[in-house]
Amino acid sequence: MSRGGVQQDLIAAVATPPGQGGIGVVRLSGPGARDVGEALCGCELTPRRATFAAFRDGEDVLDEGIALYFAEPASFTGEDVVELQCHGSPVVMQQLLDAACARGARLAGPGEFSERAFLNGKLDLAQAEAVADLIAATSVAAARAAVRSLRGEFSEVVHRLAETLAQLRMLVEACIDFPDEDVEFLEEADVGGQISALLRALEDLRGRSQQGQLVNEGIHVALIGPPNAGKSSLLNALAGEEAAIVTDVPGTTRDLLKVDLVLSGMPLRLIDTAGLRDSDDTVERIGIARAREQADVADLVIVVLDAALVDAAAIDAAVSALAPPQGPRRLVVMNKLDLIADPGPANVAEGVFWISARTGDGVERLKRAIVDAAGLSGAEIGFTARARHLESLDKAYDALQKADQQLRAGEATEIVAEELRDGHNALGEIVGTETPDDLLGRIFSEFCIGK
């Protein structure tokens, strides 16, 4: 299949999830979709009208169901599309798919329908990715954010910034042919002010995109601390199930244990880690190394300590040793509150949460704090976003920042123009106006077949 233009072949796939269901959908897209659909239905198909038909392979009736035909360009892919809705038997759907392929269709690759929608101008790249994000959404917040991106809210902001930057590029590049007048012209046009405004807009968009990424991919929270502090008990309390083995034996947890859950509508991945201590056990040392890695890359670190440690200086020292301040955001949890008679003053250390994972005391407050620490409490996430979007926004910001510095330093206009071009291209990577074919391959290969 060519990625660079209009497709020339007919593709087919089962568009519903694997397994049995009440309804299954076989989708066709491309030249000849209507002819194949009519051959399978034994009747004429009218655009945008549901047709009840017996689906046949020659003389054999495979099933009865509904056929829908969408004529190009008024379809999801921009091509002729036929959808056959049958009973959700994997056997029936496979028979329909085989019959379509016998009549000239080929099996679609992962995400190929969405890729054709992108190549035919029905969706930009960010919207196409939102299709996959919506399918994979594990919370209401993630689903709503994905719908907003699918409807173009994220793309609209990116396109608007790209258009503003394009106009600025034209202005700067127009000065290249008039080097004797470029300084005065750029000052009169307030190019520096326009770059500064774009930098502020990019910074705002990146912050919103980072929130969208957290909602889309989930907040990664690492539980770290010394052995027997109650990390596994806390994981079970937050998850609401006995996901981790809990014993009084130090070093029970030796590898990473990951549990996915939803807090206040936000997807969350909890990662229980091995207790941090000096150990001669080879396996335990590997687990401790992995725990430290998680502490470096998590969105949020929860340092779990024994509530018997009530001295503020001792708490600060333990926290600094386990999770340095320059690392990810962190919360401090003093666990096993039920085992001590006097928890000490409530303000023994700022930002410390006193809880009992066994009794549940203080756990609900900690849950709210986790969402607050992620910057998502009470926030209405505007759109979903991905790591690659943040990378492109960072590239655009860095390029414009260099352009601003070079402009202030009186560098040649050509150099400023080159940085603006790099920033403009970085924004184009988000929506697909500047996207290498290998990136398209990576993006759409993550989609499910049939979408």
Contacts in CASP RR format, 6 or more apart in sequence:
PFRMAT RR
TARGET T0000
AUTHOR 0000-0000-0000
METHOD contacts of the structure
MODEL  1
MSRGGVQQDLIAAVATPPGQGGIGVVRLSGPGARDVGEALCGCELTPRRA
TFAAFRDGEDVLDEGIALYFAEPASFTGEDVVELQCHGSPVVMQQLLDAA
CARGARLAGPGEFSERAFLNGKLDLAQAEAVADLIAATSVAAARAAVRSL
RGEFSEVVHRLAETLAQLRMLVEACIDFPDEDVEFLEEADVGGQISALLR
ALEDLRGRSQQGQLVNEGIHVALIGPPNAGKSSLLNALAGEEAAIVTDVP
GTTRDLLKVDLVLSGMPLRLIDTAGLRDSDDTVERIGIARAREQADVADL
VIVVLDAALVDAAAIDAAVSALAPPQGPRRLVVMNKLDLIADPGPANVAE
GVFWISARTGDGVERLKRAIVDAAGLSGAEIGFTARARHLESLDKAYDAL
QKADQQLRAGEATEIVAEELRDGHNALGEIVGTETPDDLLGRIFSEFCIG
K
1 7 0 8 1.000
1 9 0 8 1.000
1 112 0 8 1.000
2 8 0 8 1.000
3 115 0 8 1.000
3 119 0 8 1.000
3 437 0 8 1.000
3 440 0 8 1.000
3 441 0 8 1.000
4 119 0 8 1.000
4 437 0 8 1.000
5 119 0 8 1.000
6 119 0 8 1.000
6 120 0 8 1.000
7 30 0 8 1.000
7 79 0 8 1.000
7 116 0 8 1.000
7 119 0 8 1.000
8 31 0 8 1.000
9 30 0 8 1.000
9 31 0 8 1.000
9 106 0 8 1.000
10 28 0 8 1.000
10 29 0 8 1.000
10 30 0 8 1.000
10 31 0 8 1.000
10 32 0 8 1.000
10 33 0 8 1.000
10 36 0 8 1.000
10 104 0 8 1.000
10 105 0 8 1.000
10 106 0 8 1.000
11 28 0 8 1.000
11 29 0 8 1.000
11 30 0 8 1.000
11 105 0 8 1.000
11 106 0 8 1.000
11 107 0 8 1.000
11 108 0 8 1.000
11 109 0 8 1.000
11 112 0 8 1.000
11 113 0 8 1.000
11 116 0 8 1.000
12 26 0 8 1.000
12 27 0 8 1.000
12 28 0 8 1.000
12 29 0 8 1.000
12 36 0 8 1.000
12 97 0 8 1.000
12 100 0 8 1.000
12 101 0 8 1.000
12 105 0 8 1.000
12 106 0 8 1.000
12 107 0 8 1.000
12 108 0 8 1.000
13 26 0 8 1.000
13 27 0 8 1.000
13 97 0 8 1.000
13 107 0 8 1.000
13 108 0 8 1.000
13 109 0 8 1.000
13 112 0 8 1.000
13 113 0 8 1.000
13 449 0 8 1.000
13 450 0 8 1.000
14 24 0 8 1.000
14 25 0 8 1.000
14 26 0 8 1.000
14 27 0 8 1.000
14 93 0 8 1.000
14 94 0 8 1.000
14 97 0 8 1.000
14 449 0 8 1.000
14 450 0 8 1.000
15 24 0 8 1.000
15 25 0 8 1.000
15 26 0 8 1.000
15 27 0 8 1.000
15 83 0 8 1.000
15 113 0 8 1.000
15 450 0 8 1.000
15 451 0 8 1.000
16 23 0 8 1.000
16 24 0 8 1.000
16 25 0 8 1.000
16 88 0 8 1.000
16 93 0 8 1.000
18 90 0 8 1.000
19 88 0 8 1.000
19 90 0 8 1.000
20 88 0 8 1.000
20 89 0 8 1.000
20 90 0 8 1.000
21 87 0 8 1.000
21 88 0 8 1.000
21 89 0 8 1.000
22 87 0 8 1.000
22 88 0 8 1.000
23 85 0 8 1.000
23 86 0 8 1.000
23 87 0 8 1.000
23 88 0 8 1.000
24 85 0 8 1.000
24 86 0 8 1.000
24 87 0 8 1.000
24 88 0 8 1.000
24 93 0 8 1.000
25 83 0 8 1.000
25 84 0 8 1.000
25 85 0 8 1.000
25 86 0 8 1.000
26 83 0 8 1.000
26 84 0 8 1.000
26 86 0 8 1.000
26 93 0 8 1.000
26 96 0 8 1.000
26 97 0 8 1.000
26 100 0 8 1.000
27 81 0 8 1.000
27 82 0 8 1.000
27 83 0 8 1.000
27 84 0 8 1.000
27 108 0 8 1.000
27 113 0 8 1.000
27 450 0 8 1.000
28 36 0 8 1.000
28 37 0 8 1.000
28 81 0 8 1.000
28 82 0 8 1.000
28 83 0 8 1.000
28 84 0 8 1.000
28 100 0 8 1.000
28 105 0 8 1.000
29 75 0 8 1.000
29 76 0 8 1.000
29 77 0 8 1.000
29 79 0 8 1.000
29 80 0 8 1.000
29 81 0 8 1.000
29 108 0 8 1.000
29 113 0 8 1.000
29 116 0 8 1.000
30 72 0 8 1.000
30 77 0 8 1.000
30 79 0 8 1.000
30 80 0 8 1.000
30 81 0 8 1.000
30 116 0 8 1.000
31 79 0 8 1.000
31 80 0 8 1.000
32 80 0 8 1.000
33 69 0 8 1.000
33 79 0 8 1.000
33 80 0 8 1.000
33 81 0 8 1.000
33 82 0 8 1.000
34 45 0 8 1.000
34 69 0 8 1.000
34 71 0 8 1.000
34 80 0 8 1.000
34 82 0 8 1.000
35 103 0 8 1.000
36 82 0 8 1.000
36 100 0 8 1.000
36 103 0 8 1.000
36 104 0 8 1.000
36 105 0 8 1.000
37 45 0 8 1.000
37 67 0 8 1.000
37 69 0 8 1.000
37 82 0 8 1.000
37 84 0 8 1.000
37 100 0 8 1.000
38 44 0 8 1.000
38 45 0 8 1.000
39 103 0 8 1.000
40 55 0 8 1.000
40 56 0 8 1.000
40 57 0 8 1.000
40 67 0 8 1.000
40 84 0 8 1.000
40 96 0 8 1.000
40 99 0 8 1.000
40 100 0 8 1.000
40 103 0 8 1.000
41 51 0 8 1.000
41 53 0 8 1.000
41 54 0 8 1.000
41 55 0 8 1.000
41 56 0 8 1.000
41 67 0 8 1.000
41 84 0 8 1.000
42 53 0 8 1.000
42 54 0 8 1.000
42 56 0 8 1.000
43 51 0 8 1.000
43 53 0 8 1.000
45 51 0 8 1.000
45 67 0 8 1.000
45 69 0 8 1.000
45 82 0 8 1.000
46 69 0 8 1.000
47 69 0 8 1.000
47 70 0 8 1.000
47 71 0 8 1.000
47 74 0 8 1.000
48 68 0 8 1.000
48 69 0 8 1.000
48 70 0 8 1.000
48 71 0 8 1.000
48 74 0 8 1.000
49 68 0 8 1.000
49 69 0 8 1.000
50 66 0 8 1.000
50 67 0 8 1.000
50 68 0 8 1.000
51 66 0 8 1.000
51 67 0 8 1.000
51 68 0 8 1.000
51 69 0 8 1.000
52 64 0 8 1.000
52 65 0 8 1.000
52 66 0 8 1.000
52 67 0 8 1.000
53 64 0 8 1.000
53 65 0 8 1.000
53 66 0 8 1.000
53 67 0 8 1.000
54 61 0 8 1.000
54 63 0 8 1.000
54 64 0 8 1.000
54 65 0 8 1.000
55 61 0 8 1.000
55 62 0 8 1.000
55 63 0 8 1.000
55 64 0 8 1.000
55 65 0 8 1.000
55 67 0 8 1.000
55 84 0 8 1.000
55 86 0 8 1.000
55 96 0 8 1.000
55 99 0 8 1.000
56 62 0 8 1.000
57 95 0 8 1.000
57 96 0 8 1.000
57 98 0 8 1.000
57 99 0 8 1.000
57 102 0 8 1.000
62 86 0 8 1.000
62 92 0 8 1.000
62 95 0 8 1.000
62 96 0 8 1.000
62 99 0 8 1.000
63 86 0 8 1.000
63 87 0 8 1.000
63 89 0 8 1.000
63 92 0 8 1.000
63 96 0 8 1.000
64 86 0 8 1.000
65 84 0 8 1.000
65 85 0 8 1.000
65 86 0 8 1.000
65 87 0 8 1.000
66 84 0 8 1.000
66 85 0 8 1.000
67 82 0 8 1.000
67 83 0 8 1.000
67 84 0 8 1.000
67 85 0 8 1.000
68 82 0 8 1.000
68 83 0 8 1.000
68 85 0 8 1.000
69 80 0 8 1.000
69 81 0 8 1.000
69 82 0 8 1.000
70 76 0 8 1.000
70 80 0 8 1.000
70 81 0 8 1.000
70 82 0 8 1.000
70 83 0 8 1.000
71 80 0 8 1.000
72 78 0 8 1.000
72 79 0 8 1.000
72 80 0 8 1.000
72 81 0 8 1.000
73 79 0 8 1.000
73 120 0 8 1.000
73 122 0 8 1.000
75 81 0 8 1.000
75 122 0 8 1.000
76 113 0 8 1.000
76 117 0 8 1.000
76 122 0 8 1.000
77 113 0 8 1.000
77 116 0 8 1.000
77 117 0 8 1.000
77 120 0 8 1.000
77 122 0 8 1.000
78 116 0 8 1.000
78 117 0 8 1.000
78 120 0 8 1.000
78 121 0 8 1.000
78 122 0 8 1.000
79 116 0 8 1.000
79 120 0 8 1.000
84 96 0 8 1.000
86 92 0 8 1.000
86 93 0 8 1.000
86 96 0 8 1.000
97 107 0 8 1.000
101 107 0 8 1.000
107 449 0 8 1.000
108 449 0 8 1.000
108 450 0 8 1.000
109 449 0 8 1.000
109 450 0 8 1.000
110 444 0 8 1.000
110 445 0 8 1.000
110 446 0 8 1.000
110 447 0 8 1.000
110 448 0 8 1.000
110 449 0 8 1.000
111 132 0 8 1.000
111 444 0 8 1.000
111 445 0 8 1.000
111 447 0 8 1.000
111 448 0 8 1.000
111 449 0 8 1.000
111 450 0 8 1.000
111 451 0 8 1.000
112 444 0 8 1.000
112 449 0 8 1.000
112 450 0 8 1.000
113 450 0 8 1.000
113 451 0 8 1.000
114 123 0 8 1.000
114 128 0 8 1.000
114 131 0 8 1.000
114 132 0 8 1.000
114 444 0 8 1.000
114 447 0 8 1.000
114 451 0 8 1.000
115 128 0 8 1.000
115 440 0 8 1.000
115 441 0 8 1.000
115 444 0 8 1.000
117 123 0 8 1.000
117 128 0 8 1.000
118 124 0 8 1.000
118 125 0 8 1.000
118 128 0 8 1.000
118 432 0 8 1.000
118 440 0 8 1.000
123 131 0 8 1.000
124 152 0 8 1.000
124 155 0 8 1.000
124 431 0 8 1.000
124 432 0 8 1.000
124 433 0 8 1.000
125 430 0 8 1.000
125 431 0 8 1.000
125 432 0 8 1.000
125 435 0 8 1.000
125 440 0 8 1.000
125 443 0 8 1.000
126 149 0 8 1.000
126 152 0 8 1.000
126 154 0 8 1.000
126 155 0 8 1.000
126 158 0 8 1.000
126 389 0 8 1.000
126 430 0 8 1.000
126 431 0 8 1.000
126 432 0 8 1.000
127 149 0 8 1.000
127 150 0 8 1.000
127 151 0 8 1.000
127 152 0 8 1.000
127 155 0 8 1.000
128 443 0 8 1.000
128 444 0 8 1.000
129 149 0 8 1.000
129 386 0 8 1.000
129 443 0 8 1.000
130 146 0 8 1.000
130 147 0 8 1.000
130 149 0 8 1.000
130 150 0 8 1.000
130 152 0 8 1.000
130 154 0 8 1.000
130 383 0 8 1.000
130 384 0 8 1.000
131 150 0 8 1.000
131 447 0 8 1.000
131 451 0 8 1.000
132 446 0 8 1.000
132 447 0 8 1.000
132 448 0 8 1.000
132 451 0 8 1.000
133 142 0 8 1.000
133 145 0 8 1.000
133 146 0 8 1.000
133 149 0 8 1.000
133 216 0 8 1.000
133 384 0 8 1.000
133 386 0 8 1.000
134 143 0 8 1.000
134 146 0 8 1.000
134 147 0 8 1.000
134 150 0 8 1.000
135 448 0 8 1.000
135 451 0 8 1.000
137 143 0 8 1.000
137 146 0 8 1.000
138 218 0 8 1.000
138 260 0 8 1.000
138 262 0 8 1.000
138 267 0 8 1.000
139 215 0 8 1.000
139 262 0 8 1.000
139 265 0 8 1.000
139 266 0 8 1.000
139 267 0 8 1.000
140 265 0 8 1.000
141 215 0 8 1.000
141 265 0 8 1.000
141 266 0 8 1.000
141 267 0 8 1.000
141 376 0 8 1.000
141 381 0 8 1.000
142 215 0 8 1.000
142 216 0 8 1.000
142 218 0 8 1.000
142 267 0 8 1.000
142 384 0 8 1.000
144 381 0 8 1.000
145 212 0 8 1.000
145 215 0 8 1.000
145 216 0 8 1.000
145 381 0 8 1.000
145 382 0 8 1.000
145 383 0 8 1.000
145 384 0 8 1.000
146 216 0 8 1.000
146 384 0 8 1.000
148 154 0 8 1.000
148 382 0 8 1.000
148 383 0 8 1.000
148 384 0 8 1.000
149 155 0 8 1.000
149 383 0 8 1.000
149 384 0 8 1.000
149 385 0 8 1.000
152 383 0 8 1.000
153 382 0 8 1.000
153 383 0 8 1.000
154 209 0 8 1.000
154 382 0 8 1.000
154 383 0 8 1.000
154 384 0 8 1.000
154 385 0 8 1.000
154 389 0 8 1.000
155 430 0 8 1.000
155 431 0 8 1.000
157 205 0 8 1.000
158 205 0 8 1.000
158 427 0 8 1.000
158 428 0 8 1.000
158 430 0 8 1.000
158 431 0 8 1.000
159 431 0 8 1.000
161 198 0 8 1.000
161 201 0 8 1.000
161 202 0 8 1.000
161 205 0 8 1.000
161 427 0 8 1.000
162 424 0 8 1.000
162 427 0 8 1.000
162 428 0 8 1.000
162 431 0 8 1.000
162 433 0 8 1.000
164 194 0 8 1.000
164 198 0 8 1.000
165 198 0 8 1.000
165 400 0 8 1.000
165 420 0 8 1.000
165 423 0 8 1.000
165 424 0 8 1.000
165 427 0 8 1.000
166 424 0 8 1.000
168 191 0 8 1.000
168 194 0 8 1.000
168 195 0 8 1.000
168 198 0 8 1.000
168 420 0 8 1.000
169 417 0 8 1.000
169 420 0 8 1.000
169 421 0 8 1.000
169 424 0 8 1.000
171 186 0 8 1.000
171 189 0 8 1.000
171 191 0 8 1.000
172 186 0 8 1.000
172 191 0 8 1.000
172 413 0 8 1.000
172 416 0 8 1.000
172 417 0 8 1.000
172 420 0 8 1.000
173 417 0 8 1.000
175 181 0 8 1.000
175 182 0 8 1.000
175 185 0 8 1.000
175 186 0 8 1.000
175 413 0 8 1.000
176 182 0 8 1.000
176 413 0 8 1.000
176 414 0 8 1.000
176 417 0 8 1.000
178 185 0 8 1.000
179 413 0 8 1.000
182 413 0 8 1.000
183 410 0 8 1.000
186 192 0 8 1.000
186 407 0 8 1.000
186 413 0 8 1.000
191 407 0 8 1.000
192 404 0 8 1.000
192 407 0 8 1.000
192 408 0 8 1.000
195 400 0 8 1.000
195 403 0 8 1.000
195 404 0 8 1.000
195 407 0 8 1.000
196 404 0 8 1.000
198 400 0 8 1.000
199 397 0 8 1.000
199 400 0 8 1.000
199 401 0 8 1.000
199 404 0 8 1.000
202 393 0 8 1.000
202 396 0 8 1.000
202 397 0 8 1.000
202 400 0 8 1.000
203 397 0 8 1.000
205 393 0 8 1.000
206 390 0 8 1.000
206 393 0 8 1.000
206 394 0 8 1.000
206 397 0 8 1.000
208 382 0 8 1.000
208 383 0 8 1.000
208 385 0 8 1.000
209 383 0 8 1.000
209 385 0 8 1.000
209 389 0 8 1.000
209 390 0 8 1.000
209 393 0 8 1.000
210 385 0 8 1.000
210 390 0 8 1.000
211 375 0 8 1.000
211 376 0 8 1.000
211 379 0 8 1.000
211 381 0 8 1.000
211 382 0 8 1.000
212 381 0 8 1.000
212 382 0 8 1.000
212 383 0 8 1.000
212 384 0 8 1.000
212 385 0 8 1.000
213 384 0 8 1.000
213 385 0 8 1.000
213 386 0 8 1.000
213 387 0 8 1.000
213 389 0 8 1.000
213 390 0 8 1.000
214 266 0 8 1.000
214 299 0 8 1.000
214 374 0 8 1.000
214 376 0 8 1.000
215 266 0 8 1.000
215 267 0 8 1.000
215 376 0 8 1.000
215 381 0 8 1.000
215 384 0 8 1.000
216 384 0 8 1.000
216 385 0 8 1.000
216 386 0 8 1.000
217 267 0 8 1.000
217 386 0 8 1.000
217 387 0 8 1.000
218 266 0 8 1.000
218 267 0 8 1.000
218 268 0 8 1.000
218 269 0 8 1.000
218 299 0 8 1.000
219 266 0 8 1.000
219 267 0 8 1.000
219 268 0 8 1.000
219 269 0 8 1.000
219 299 0 8 1.000
219 300 0 8 1.000
219 370 0 8 1.000
219 374 0 8 1.000
219 376 0 8 1.000
220 269 0 8 1.000
220 271 0 8 1.000
220 297 0 8 1.000
220 298 0 8 1.000
220 299 0 8 1.000
220 300 0 8 1.000
221 268 0 8 1.000
221 269 0 8 1.000
221 270 0 8 1.000
221 271 0 8 1.000
221 298 0 8 1.000
221 299 0 8 1.000
221 300 0 8 1.000
221 301 0 8 1.000
221 302 0 8 1.000
221 370 0 8 1.000
222 271 0 8 1.000
222 273 0 8 1.000
222 291 0 8 1.000
222 294 0 8 1.000
222 295 0 8 1.000
222 298 0 8 1.000
222 300 0 8 1.000
222 301 0 8 1.000
222 302 0 8 1.000
222 328 0 8 1.000
223 231 0 8 1.000
223 234 0 8 1.000
223 235 0 8 1.000
223 270 0 8 1.000
223 271 0 8 1.000
223 272 0 8 1.000
223 273 0 8 1.000
223 302 0 8 1.000
223 304 0 8 1.000
224 231 0 8 1.000
224 273 0 8 1.000
224 275 0 8 1.000
224 276 0 8 1.000
224 291 0 8 1.000
224 294 0 8 1.000
224 295 0 8 1.000
224 301 0 8 1.000
224 302 0 8 1.000
224 303 0 8 1.000
224 304 0 8 1.000
224 322 0 8 1.000
224 323 0 8 1.000
225 231 0 8 1.000
225 273 0 8 1.000
225 275 0 8 1.000
225 276 0 8 1.000
225 303 0 8 1.000
225 304 0 8 1.000
225 305 0 8 1.000
225 322 0 8 1.000
226 275 0 8 1.000
226 276 0 8 1.000
226 277 0 8 1.000
226 305 0 8 1.000
226 306 0 8 1.000
226 318 0 8 1.000
226 322 0 8 1.000
227 250 0 8 1.000
227 251 0 8 1.000
227 275 0 8 1.000
227 276 0 8 1.000
227 277 0 8 1.000
228 248 0 8 1.000
228 250 0 8 1.000
228 251 0 8 1.000
228 306 0 8 1.000
229 275 0 8 1.000
229 304 0 8 1.000
229 305 0 8 1.000
229 306 0 8 1.000
229 335 0 8 1.000
229 336 0 8 1.000
230 246 0 8 1.000
230 304 0 8 1.000
230 306 0 8 1.000
230 335 0 8 1.000
230 336 0 8 1.000
230 357 0 8 1.000
231 253 0 8 1.000
231 272 0 8 1.000
231 273 0 8 1.000
231 275 0 8 1.000
231 304 0 8 1.000
232 244 0 8 1.000
232 245 0 8 1.000
232 246 0 8 1.000
232 252 0 8 1.000
232 253 0 8 1.000
232 257 0 8 1.000
232 272 0 8 1.000
233 244 0 8 1.000
233 246 0 8 1.000
233 335 0 8 1.000
233 357 0 8 1.000
233 358 0 8 1.000
234 302 0 8 1.000
234 304 0 8 1.000
234 333 0 8 1.000
234 335 0 8 1.000
234 355 0 8 1.000
234 357 0 8 1.000
234 363 0 8 1.000
235 243 0 8 1.000
235 244 0 8 1.000
235 257 0 8 1.000
235 259 0 8 1.000
235 270 0 8 1.000
235 272 0 8 1.000
236 242 0 8 1.000
236 243 0 8 1.000
236 244 0 8 1.000
236 246 0 8 1.000
236 357 0 8 1.000
237 357 0 8 1.000
237 358 0 8 1.000
237 360 0 8 1.000
237 363 0 8 1.000
238 261 0 8 1.000
238 263 0 8 1.000
238 270 0 8 1.000
238 363 0 8 1.000
238 366 0 8 1.000
238 367 0 8 1.000
239 259 0 8 1.000
239 261 0 8 1.000
239 270 0 8 1.000
240 261 0 8 1.000
243 257 0 8 1.000
243 259 0 8 1.000
244 253 0 8 1.000
244 257 0 8 1.000
244 259 0 8 1.000
244 272 0 8 1.000
245 252 0 8 1.000
245 253 0 8 1.000
246 252 0 8 1.000
250 275 0 8 1.000
250 277 0 8 1.000
251 274 0 8 1.000
251 275 0 8 1.000
251 284 0 8 1.000
253 272 0 8 1.000
253 273 0 8 1.000
253 274 0 8 1.000
253 275 0 8 1.000
254 274 0 8 1.000
254 283 0 8 1.000
254 284 0 8 1.000
254 286 0 8 1.000
254 287 0 8 1.000
255 274 0 8 1.000
255 286 0 8 1.000
255 287 0 8 1.000
255 290 0 8 1.000
256 271 0 8 1.000
256 272 0 8 1.000
256 273 0 8 1.000
256 287 0 8 1.000
256 290 0 8 1.000
256 291 0 8 1.000
256 294 0 8 1.000
257 271 0 8 1.000
257 272 0 8 1.000
258 269 0 8 1.000
258 270 0 8 1.000
258 271 0 8 1.000
258 272 0 8 1.000
259 269 0 8 1.000
259 270 0 8 1.000
259 272 0 8 1.000
260 267 0 8 1.000
260 268 0 8 1.000
260 269 0 8 1.000
260 270 0 8 1.000
261 267 0 8 1.000
261 268 0 8 1.000
261 270 0 8 1.000
262 268 0 8 1.000
263 367 0 8 1.000
263 370 0 8 1.000
263 371 0 8 1.000
264 367 0 8 1.000
264 368 0 8 1.000
264 371 0 8 1.000
264 376 0 8 1.000
264 377 0 8 1.000
266 371 0 8 1.000
266 374 0 8 1.000
266 376 0 8 1.000
268 370 0 8 1.000
271 294 0 8 1.000
271 298 0 8 1.000
273 287 0 8 1.000
273 290 0 8 1.000
273 291 0 8 1.000
273 294 0 8 1.000
273 295 0 8 1.000
274 284 0 8 1.000
274 287 0 8 1.000
274 288 0 8 1.000
274 290 0 8 1.000
274 291 0 8 1.000
275 288 0 8 1.000
275 291 0 8 1.000
276 288 0 8 1.000
276 291 0 8 1.000
276 292 0 8 1.000
276 322 0 8 1.000
277 288 0 8 1.000
279 285 0 8 1.000
279 288 0 8 1.000
295 301 0 8 1.000
295 322 0 8 1.000
295 323 0 8 1.000
295 327 0 8 1.000
295 328 0 8 1.000
296 327 0 8 1.000
296 328 0 8 1.000
297 328 0 8 1.000
298 328 0 8 1.000
299 328 0 8 1.000
299 329 0 8 1.000
299 374 0 8 1.000
300 328 0 8 1.000
300 329 0 8 1.000
300 330 0 8 1.000
300 331 0 8 1.000
300 370 0 8 1.000
300 373 0 8 1.000
300 374 0 8 1.000
301 323 0 8 1.000
301 327 0 8 1.000
301 328 0 8 1.000
301 329 0 8 1.000
301 330 0 8 1.000
301 331 0 8 1.000
302 330 0 8 1.000
302 331 0 8 1.000
302 332 0 8 1.000
302 333 0 8 1.000
302 370 0 8 1.000
303 318 0 8 1.000
303 319 0 8 1.000
303 322 0 8 1.000
303 323 0 8 1.000
303 330 0 8 1.000
303 331 0 8 1.000
303 332 0 8 1.000
303 333 0 8 1.000
304 333 0 8 1.000
304 335 0 8 1.000
305 315 0 8 1.000
305 318 0 8 1.000
305 319 0 8 1.000
305 332 0 8 1.000
305 333 0 8 1.000
305 334 0 8 1.000
305 335 0 8 1.000
306 334 0 8 1.000
306 335 0 8 1.000
306 336 0 8 1.000
307 334 0 8 1.000
307 335 0 8 1.000
307 336 0 8 1.000
307 337 0 8 1.000
307 339 0 8 1.000
307 340 0 8 1.000
307 343 0 8 1.000
307 354 0 8 1.000
308 336 0 8 1.000
308 339 0 8 1.000
308 340 0 8 1.000
309 315 0 8 1.000
309 318 0 8 1.000
309 334 0 8 1.000
310 334 0 8 1.000
310 340 0 8 1.000
310 342 0 8 1.000
310 343 0 8 1.000
310 344 0 8 1.000
310 348 0 8 1.000
311 348 0 8 1.000
312 348 0 8 1.000
312 349 0 8 1.000
315 332 0 8 1.000
315 334 0 8 1.000
315 348 0 8 1.000
315 349 0 8 1.000
315 352 0 8 1.000
316 349 0 8 1.000
319 330 0 8 1.000
319 332 0 8 1.000
323 330 0 8 1.000
329 373 0 8 1.000
329 374 0 8 1.000
331 351 0 8 1.000
331 353 0 8 1.000
331 366 0 8 1.000
331 369 0 8 1.000
331 370 0 8 1.000
331 373 0 8 1.000
332 349 0 8 1.000
332 351 0 8 1.000
332 352 0 8 1.000
332 353 0 8 1.000
333 352 0 8 1.000
333 353 0 8 1.000
333 355 0 8 1.000
333 366 0 8 1.000
334 343 0 8 1.000
334 352 0 8 1.000
334 353 0 8 1.000
334 354 0 8 1.000
334 355 0 8 1.000
335 355 0 8 1.000
335 356 0 8 1.000
335 357 0 8 1.000
336 356 0 8 1.000
336 357 0 8 1.000
336 358 0 8 1.000
337 343 0 8 1.000
337 354 0 8 1.000
337 355 0 8 1.000
337 356 0 8 1.000
337 359 0 8 1.000
337 361 0 8 1.000
337 362 0 8 1.000
338 356 0 8 1.000
338 358 0 8 1.000
338 359 0 8 1.000
338 361 0 8 1.000
339 356 0 8 1.000
343 354 0 8 1.000
346 354 0 8 1.000
353 362 0 8 1.000
353 365 0 8 1.000
353 366 0 8 1.000
353 369 0 8 1.000
354 362 0 8 1.000
355 361 0 8 1.000
355 362 0 8 1.000
355 363 0 8 1.000
355 365 0 8 1.000
355 366 0 8 1.000
356 362 0 8 1.000
357 363 0 8 1.000
368 377 0 8 1.000
371 377 0 8 1.000
388 429 0 8 1.000
388 430 0 8 1.000
389 430 0 8 1.000
392 426 0 8 1.000
392 427 0 8 1.000
392 428 0 8 1.000
392 429 0 8 1.000
392 430 0 8 1.000
393 426 0 8 1.000
393 427 0 8 1.000
393 430 0 8 1.000
395 422 0 8 1.000
395 423 0 8 1.000
395 426 0 8 1.000
395 429 0 8 1.000
396 423 0 8 1.000
396 424 0 8 1.000
396 426 0 8 1.000
396 427 0 8 1.000
399 419 0 8 1.000
399 420 0 8 1.000
399 422 0 8 1.000
399 423 0 8 1.000
399 426 0 8 1.000
400 419 0 8 1.000
400 420 0 8 1.000
400 423 0 8 1.000
402 419 0 8 1.000
403 416 0 8 1.000
403 419 0 8 1.000
403 420 0 8 1.000
406 415 0 8 1.000
406 416 0 8 1.000
406 419 0 8 1.000
407 416 0 8 1.000
425 434 0 8 1.000
426 434 0 8 1.000
428 434 0 8 1.000
428 435 0 8 1.000
429 435 0 8 1.000
429 439 0 8 1.000
END
